[in-house]
Amino acid sequence: MTLSAEETIANRISRVLAERIVTGVLLPGAKLRQDHIAEEFGTSHVPVREAFRRLEAQGLAVSEARRGVRVASFTLAEVQEVALMRSVLEGLALRQAAPHLTSFILDQAEDAMQAGDVADNIRQWDEANRRFHTLLLSPCGMPRLLAEIKDLHAAGSRFLFATIRTAWTPRVDTDHRSILDHLRKGLVDQAVIALERHVKRIGQQPVRYASGATGSAFAIEG
């Protein structure tokens, strides 16, 4: 197998495993077994080890002596860090985007908001929530800023999927309504304040990890 082929396979493995970790298919503490993953993807251990290194660099996996590689757990401090970063960066993006928000875009954001309010499960809600934020922020025209916000949303989704392990209860997001109302009235400062407060809201749920340990899991609710 050539180096480029191994790189391509490593990319695919890391993408698939990252998706499983973010969406909660692989929970914090779950062991990532080289043999099983190599067999699943029909490859040697070399690209699997490279994929593991990439997951570790993303903070999604940890390597432990004599225990192998496991899905990384996360602390309240990490959730708070992501929430604070989102608050600052999304506030900046919304200020830059506001002059370019048309009635059509705001109507699309309202559709996304309503889809989130009636979501049947956590995946539907997360998709609608991301769409709402993306619609309002994308017109800022700052691709590096948007890329960083996208990564933070992925981290937030991981916290959420790891926390919500019981039946989903539909939720009406009054913050989204407030943000939209302010934007429709041209009250950008108030919209930014509402958004910054919104994405710093953190919830707590009891959770049992794949390792058997129990504890509290925290997630950004906005």
N, C-alpha and C positions, 0 to 999 in steps of 0.2 A: 504494500500500500504506500502510495506517495505521501509526502508531507502535506501537500495541498489537500489530498483526499482525507487525511486524518484531521486536518483543520476543519474541513467542511462537516465531517461527522461530529467533531467536538462541538461545533457551533450548534448543530441540530440537537444534540443531546442536552447541551446547556440550556437551550431555548425551551425544550419540552419540560425538563426538570424544573426550570424557573417558573414556568406556567403552573405546574402542579403544586409548587410551593406557595406561589402567590394566591392561588385559588383554594388552598386548604386541602387539596387531595393528599399532599404530603404535609403532615403536621409537625410543629416544632418537636424536636427530639427523635423523629423517625430516622432510622439508619438507612443510608444510601449504600447499597451493596454493589460493589464493582462487578462481581460475577453475574448477578441478575441483570444489571443494566447493560453489560456487554452482550449478554445473550439476547435481550430484548431488541437491541439495535443491530445485532448481527455484526459485531466488530470486536476488536481486541481491547485490552485494558488501556492501551496508550491514549486513545481519544477520550475514554471515560475519565481517566485521571486528569486530562487537560480540562474537560468539562467541569470536574469537581473544583479545580483551581479557579475557574471563572466564577462559579457559584460562590466560592469563598470570597473572591474579590468583590462580589456584589453584596456580601453580607448575608447571603441566603443559606450558607452551609458553613460548618466548622469541622476541622480535623482534630480528633482527640487521640492522644497516645493510647494504644492498645484497645481503642474503641472504634476506630475507623472514622468515617465521615458521616455526620448527621446533619439534619435540617436544623438551622440555627433557631434558637429561641430569641425572644426579644423582651426588653424591659420597658417599664413605664417611661424611663428617661428617654429611650429611643423613640417611643411613640410621641412624647412631648416635643422632641427635637424635630421630627417630621412635621408635626402640627405647626410649630413655630415657623419653620422654613416655608411651609405652604402659605401661612398667613402673610408673611412678608412678600413673598414672590408673587402670589396671586393678587395681592393688593396692588403691587406695582403693575402687573399685567393688565388688570382691570382699568387702572387710570389711563394707561396708554391705549387700551382698546376702546374706551368709552366714546371718543369722538367718531368712531367708525361703526358703532352698533346701530344697525338699521331696525326698523319696525319688523322686517322679515326675520332678522336674526333673533330679536327678542321674542317673537312669536314661536320660533323653533325652540328656544330655551324654555318657554312656557310649556310647550308640548313635552319636552324632556322632563320638566318638573312634574307634570301630571302623570307621566308614565312611572316615575319613581314613587309617587304617592299611592299608586294602585298596584305596585309590583307584587307578584305572587311569591317571590323568593329573593334571597340575598343576591344572587347573580343578576337578576333583572334590575334590582334596585341599584347595584353598583354600576351597571352599564348606563342606566339612566342618569345617575348622579355624575358620572364622568362626562357624559354627553352635555349635561347642563353647564358644567364648569368650562368645558372645552369650547362650547359655542360662544360663551361670553368673553373668553380670554384670547382666543385665536386671532381676532382682528388687531391685536397689539402689534403684530408684524415683527416680533422679536423671537426668531427661531431657537436661539440658545436658551432663552428664558423658558420658552414653552417646552423644550426638551427636558429641562430640569424639573419643571412642574409635572410633566408626564411621568418621570421616574418617581417622584414623590407620591403621585397618585397610585402607582403600582405598589409602592411600599404600604400606603394606606389600605389598599385592597387586601394585602396579605394580612395585616393586623385584623381587619374586619372579618375575613373568612376564617381566621383561626379563633376568633372570639365567638362568632355566632354559630353554635353547634346544635341549637334546638330549633323548633318550628319558627318560621319567620312570621313576624307580625307586621302588617302594613303600617307605614308611618307617614304622616303628613308633615312635610318640611316647611314650617312657617318662615324659616330663614330665607329659603329660596324665593318665596313670595315677596318678602320684604326687599330683597336685593333687586328683583325685577321691578317692583313698584317704584323704587327710588330711581332706577335707570330710566324708566318710562317718563318720569317727571323731570329728568335732567339733573337729579340730585346725586352727582357722582361721588362727592365726599361721603355722603350717608351710605351709598351703596358699597363703597370700599370698606367703611367701618363695619357694616353688617357682614360683608364677606370675610373680613379678617377675624371677626368674632366667631363666625360660623365654622370655619375650618379648624379652630382651636378647641372645639367641643370634643371631649374625650369621654367614652363610656367604659364601664368595667363589667366583666362577666366571669363567673367561676369556670374553670376549664381543666380537663384532664389531658395531659400530654401523652404522646405515643410511648414515651419512656416509662409511663406509669405514674409519674409525679402529678400532683395536683397543685393548683395555684390560681391566681387571678390573671386574666388576659385583658388587655386594654386596646381600644380601637378608636380611631378618629371617626366621628359620626357624621361629619359634614363633607 
